[in-house]
Amino acid sequence: MPIIVDEVVISVEVGNASSGGAGTPPAPDAERQALIAECVEQVLEILRQEREP
């Protein structure tokens, strides 16, 4: 029985200084954007692989 995913919600928290969870300084914007782009690419690749017959 195939599983159909109608919606995928991805939530990423890169740094959270307000809750005391920032052990390292936040990454510069360019590094943060590169990390987010890589995560999105990996998720899209997994979804593509699941769609293949």
Stockholm file with secondary structure:
# STOCKHOLM 1.0

chainA/1-53         MPIIVDEVVISVEVGNASSGGAGTPPAPDAERQALIAECVEQVLEILRQEREP
#=GR chainA/1-53 SS CCCCCCCCCCCCCCCCGGGTCCSSCCCCHHHHHHHHHHHHHHHHHHHHHHHCC
#=GC SS_cons        CCCCCCCCCCCCCCCCGGGTCCSSCCCCHHHHHHHHHHHHHHHHHHHHHHHCC
//
